[in-house]
Amino acid sequence: MQLLCRLRDKLWIEEGKHSHYEENLINYIYANRIGNGDELSGGDYKYLGRDMILLTGKDEYISFSKKHNQMN
């Protein structure tokens, strides 16, 4: 049987940093993915999916902004 998820050691090692701090957890999980910077950049929480269209990631925010601006 293949393990479908990757265990993240840092979540166990630095549990106190992530367990009660949503922003730290989101920054860790989405770091260096979908156009976001590294964990310390803090931008990952900023690009979390919100509102009705749930854009997630810096790449999606930029893409949506370009398409929206072309329509105006």
C-alpha distances in whole Angstrom, upper triangle without the diagonal:
4,7,9,12,14,16,19,21,25,24,24,27,29,28,32,32,30,29,33,33,32,34,32,29,29,30,28,25,27,28,28,27,28,32,32,33,32,31,35,37,36,36,33,34,37,34,32,32,35,38,37,36,33,33,31,31,34,34,34,37,39,38,39,42,43,43,45,48,48,49,52
4,6,9,11,13,17,19,22,22,22,24,27,26,30,30,27,27,31,31,29,31,29,26,26,27,24,22,23,25,25,23,25,28,28,30,28,28,32,33,33,33,29,31,33,31,29,29,33,35,35,33,31,30,28,28,31,30,31,34,35,35,36,39,40,40,42,44,45,46,49
4,6,7,9,13,15,18,18,18,21,23,22,26,26,23,24,27,27,26,27,26,22,23,24,21,18,20,22,22,21,23,26,26,27,26,25,29,30,30,30,26,27,30,28,26,27,30,33,33,31,28,28,25,26,29,28,29,32,33,33,34,37,38,38,40,43,43,44,47
4,7,10,13,16,18,18,19,21,23,22,26,25,22,23,26,26,24,25,24,20,20,22,19,16,18,20,20,18,20,23,23,25,24,23,27,28,27,27,24,25,28,25,23,23,27,29,29,28,25,25,22,22,26,25,25,28,30,30,31,34,35,35,36,39,40,41,43
4,6,9,12,15,14,15,18,19,19,22,22,19,19,22,22,21,22,20,17,17,18,16,13,15,17,17,16,18,21,21,22,21,20,24,25,24,24,21,22,25,23,21,21,25,27,28,26,23,23,20,20,23,24,24,26,28,28,29,32,34,34,35,38,39,40,42
4,6,9,12,12,13,15,17,17,20,20,17,18,21,21,20,21,19,16,16,17,14,11,14,15,16,15,17,20,19,20,18,18,21,23,22,23,19,21,24,23,21,22,25,29,29,28,24,24,21,20,23,23,24,26,28,29,30,32,34,34,36,38,39,41,43
4,6,9,9,9,12,14,13,17,17,15,15,19,19,18,20,17,14,16,16,13,11,14,15,17,17,20,22,21,21,19,17,20,23,22,23,20,21,24,23,21,23,26,29,31,29,26,25,22,22,24,25,26,28,30,31,32,34,36,37,38,40,42,43,45
4,5,6,7,9,11,11,14,14,12,13,17,17,16,17,14,11,13,13,10,9,12,13,15,15,18,20,18,18,16,14,17,19,19,20,17,18,22,21,20,22,25,28,30,29,25,24,21,20,22,24,25,27,28,30,31,33,34,36,37,39,40,42,43
4,5,5,6,9,10,13,13,12,13,17,17,18,18,15,13,15,15,12,12,15,15,17,18,21,23,21,20,17,15,17,20,20,22,20,21,24,24,23,25,28,31,33,32,28,28,24,23,25,27,28,30,31,33,34,36,37,39,40,42,43,45,46
4,5,5,6,8,11,10,9,11,15,14,15,15,12,10,13,13,9,10,14,13,15,17,20,21,19,18,14,12,14,17,17,19,17,18,21,22,21,23,26,30,32,31,27,26,23,22,23,25,27,28,30,31,33,34,36,37,38,40,42,43,45
4,6,6,5,9,8,7,8,12,12,12,14,11,8,11,12,9,10,13,14,16,17,20,22,19,19,16,13,15,18,17,19,17,17,21,21,19,22,24,28,30,29,25,25,22,21,23,25,26,27,29,31,32,33,36,37,37,39,41,43,44
4,6,5,9,10,9,10,13,14,15,17,14,12,15,16,13,13,17,17,20,21,24,26,23,22,19,16,18,21,20,23,20,20,24,25,23,25,28,31,33,33,29,29,25,25,27,29,30,31,33,35,36,37,39,41,41,43,45,46,48
4,6,9,9,10,11,14,15,17,17,14,13,16,16,13,15,18,17,20,22,25,26,23,22,19,16,17,21,20,23,21,21,25,26,24,27,29,33,35,35,31,30,27,26,28,30,31,32,34,36,37,38,40,42,42,44,46,48,49
4,6,6,7,9,11,12,14,14,11,10,14,14,11,13,17,16,19,21,24,25,21,20,17,14,15,18,17,20,19,18,22,23,22,25,27,31,33,33,29,28,25,24,26,28,30,30,32,34,35,36,38,40,40,42,44,45,46
4,5,5,6,9,10,12,14,11,10,13,14,12,13,17,17,20,22,25,26,23,22,19,15,17,20,18,21,19,18,22,23,21,24,26,29,32,31,28,28,25,24,26,29,30,30,32,34,35,36,38,40,40,42,44,45,46
4,6,6,7,8,11,13,10,10,14,15,13,15,18,19,22,23,26,27,24,23,20,16,17,20,18,21,19,18,22,23,22,25,26,29,32,32,28,29,25,25,27,30,31,30,33,35,35,36,39,41,40,42,45,46,46
4,6,7,7,9,10,7,8,12,11,10,13,16,15,19,20,23,24,20,19,16,13,13,16,14,17,16,15,18,20,19,22,24,27,30,30,26,26,23,22,24,27,28,27,30,32,32,33,36,37,37,39,42,43,43
4,6,5,7,8,6,5,9,10,8,10,13,14,17,18,21,22,18,18,16,12,13,16,14,16,14,13,17,18,16,19,21,24,27,27,23,23,20,20,22,25,25,25,28,30,30,31,34,35,35,37,39,40,41
4,6,7,10,9,7,11,13,12,13,16,17,21,21,23,25,21,21,19,16,17,19,17,19,17,15,19,20,18,20,21,25,27,27,24,24,22,22,24,27,27,27,30,32,32,33,36,37,37,39,41,42,43
4,6,9,9,9,11,13,13,15,17,18,22,23,24,26,22,22,20,17,17,19,16,19,17,15,18,20,18,20,20,23,26,27,24,24,22,22,24,28,27,27,30,32,32,32,36,37,36,38,41,41,42
4,6,5,6,9,10,11,13,15,16,19,20,22,22,19,19,17,14,14,16,13,15,14,11,14,17,15,17,18,21,24,25,21,22,19,19,21,24,25,24,27,29,29,29,32,34,33,35,38,38,39
4,6,5,6,9,10,11,12,14,18,18,19,20,17,17,16,13,14,15,12,13,11,9,12,14,11,14,15,18,21,21,18,18,16,16,18,22,21,21,24,26,25,26,29,30,30,32,35,35,36
4,5,5,6,9,10,11,12,15,16,17,17,14,14,13,10,11,12,8,10,8,6,9,11,10,13,14,17,21,21,17,17,14,14,16,19,19,18,21,24,23,24,27,28,28,29,32,33,34
4,6,5,6,9,10,10,14,15,17,18,14,14,12,8,9,11,8,11,9,8,11,13,12,16,17,21,24,24,20,19,16,16,17,20,21,20,23,25,26,26,29,31,30,32,35,36,36
4,5,5,6,9,10,14,14,16,17,14,14,13,9,11,13,11,12,10,9,13,13,12,15,16,20,23,22,18,18,15,15,17,20,20,20,23,25,25,26,29,30,30,32,35,36,37
4,5,5,6,8,12,12,13,14,11,12,11,9,11,12,9,10,7,6,9,10,8,11,13,17,19,19,15,15,11,11,13,16,17,17,19,21,21,22,25,26,27,28,31,32,33
4,6,6,6,9,10,12,13,9,9,8,5,8,8,6,7,5,6,9,10,9,13,15,19,22,21,17,16,12,11,12,15,16,16,18,21,21,22,25,26,27,28,31,32,33
4,6,5,9,10,13,14,11,10,8,5,8,10,9,11,8,9,13,13,12,15,18,22,24,23,19,18,15,13,15,17,19,19,21,23,24,25,27,29,29,31,33,35,36
4,6,9,9,11,13,11,11,10,8,12,13,11,12,9,10,13,12,11,13,17,20,22,21,17,16,12,12,14,16,17,18,20,22,22,24,26,27,28,30,32,33,35
4,6,6,8,9,7,9,8,8,11,11,10,9,6,8,11,9,9,11,15,18,20,18,15,13,10,8,10,12,13,14,16,18,19,20,22,24,25,26,28,30,31
4,5,9,9,6,6,5,5,8,9,9,9,6,10,12,11,11,15,18,21,23,21,18,16,12,10,11,13,15,16,17,19,20,21,23,25,26,27,29,31,32
4,7,7,5,5,5,8,10,10,11,10,9,12,14,12,14,16,20,23,25,22,19,17,13,10,10,11,14,15,16,17,20,21,22,24,25,26,28,30,32
4,5,5,8,9,10,13,13,13,11,9,12,13,11,12,14,17,21,22,19,16,14,10,8,9,9,11,13,14,15,17,19,20,22,23,25,26,28,30
4,6,9,11,13,16,14,14,12,9,12,13,10,11,12,16,19,19,16,14,11,8,5,7,6,8,10,11,12,14,16,17,18,20,21,23,24,26
4,7,10,12,14,12,13,10,9,12,12,10,12,14,17,20,21,18,16,12,10,6,5,5,8,10,9,11,13,14,15,17,19,20,21,24,25
4,7,9,11,9,9,7,6,9,10,8,10,13,16,19,21,19,16,13,10,6,5,8,10,11,11,13,15,16,17,20,21,22,24,26,27
4,7,8,6,8,7,7,11,11,11,13,16,19,22,24,22,19,16,13,10,9,11,14,14,14,17,19,19,20,23,24,24,26,28,29
4,6,6,8,8,8,11,13,13,14,18,21,24,27,25,21,19,16,12,12,14,17,17,18,20,22,22,24,26,27,28,30,32,33
4,6,6,8,7,10,12,13,14,17,20,23,26,24,21,19,16,13,14,16,18,18,19,22,23,24,26,28,29,29,32,34,35
4,5,8,9,11,13,14,16,19,21,25,28,27,23,21,18,16,15,18,20,20,21,24,25,25,27,29,30,30,33,35,35
4,5,8,10,10,12,14,18,20,23,26,24,21,19,16,13,12,15,18,17,17,20,22,21,23,26,26,27,29,31,32
4,6,6,7,10,11,15,17,20,23,22,19,17,14,12,12,15,17,16,17,20,21,21,23,25,25,26,29,31,31
4,6,5,7,9,13,14,18,20,19,16,14,11,9,8,12,13,12,13,16,17,17,19,22,22,22,25,27,27
4,5,5,7,10,13,16,19,17,14,12,9,7,8,11,12,12,14,16,17,17,20,22,22,23,26,27,28
4,5,5,9,11,14,17,16,13,12,9,9,10,14,14,13,15,18,18,18,21,23,22,24,27,28,28
4,6,9,10,13,16,15,12,11,9,9,9,12,12,10,13,16,15,15,18,20,19,21,24,25,25
4,6,8,12,14,12,10,8,6,5,6,9,9,7,10,13,12,13,16,17,17,19,21,22,23
4,6,10,12,11,8,7,5,6,9,11,10,10,13,15,14,15,18,19,19,21,24,24,25
4,7,9,8,4,5,4,8,10,12,10,10,13,14,13,15,18,18,17,20,22,22,24
4,7,7,5,7,8,11,13,15,12,11,15,16,13,15,18,18,17,20,22,22,23
4,6,6,8,11,14,15,17,14,13,16,17,14,15,18,18,16,19,21,20,21
4,6,9,12,15,17,18,14,14,17,17,13,15,18,17,15,19,21,19,21
4,6,9,13,14,14,11,11,14,13,10,13,15,14,13,17,18,17,19
4,6,10,12,13,10,10,14,13,11,14,17,16,15,18,20,20,22
4,7,9,9,6,6,10,10,8,11,13,13,13,16,18,18,20
4,7,8,6,7,11,11,11,13,15,16,16,19,21,21,23
4,5,5,7,9,10,11,13,15,16,17,19,20,22,23
4,5,5,6,9,10,11,12,14,15,16,19,20,22
4,6,5,6,9,10,11,12,14,15,17,19,21
4,5,5,6,8,10,11,12,14,15,17,19
4,6,5,6,9,10,10,12,14,16,17
4,5,5,6,9,10,11,12,15,16
4,5,5,6,9,10,11,13,15
4,5,5,6,8,10,11,13
4,6,5,6,9,10,11
4,5,5,6,9,10
4,5,5,7,9
4,5,5,7
4,5,5
4,6
4
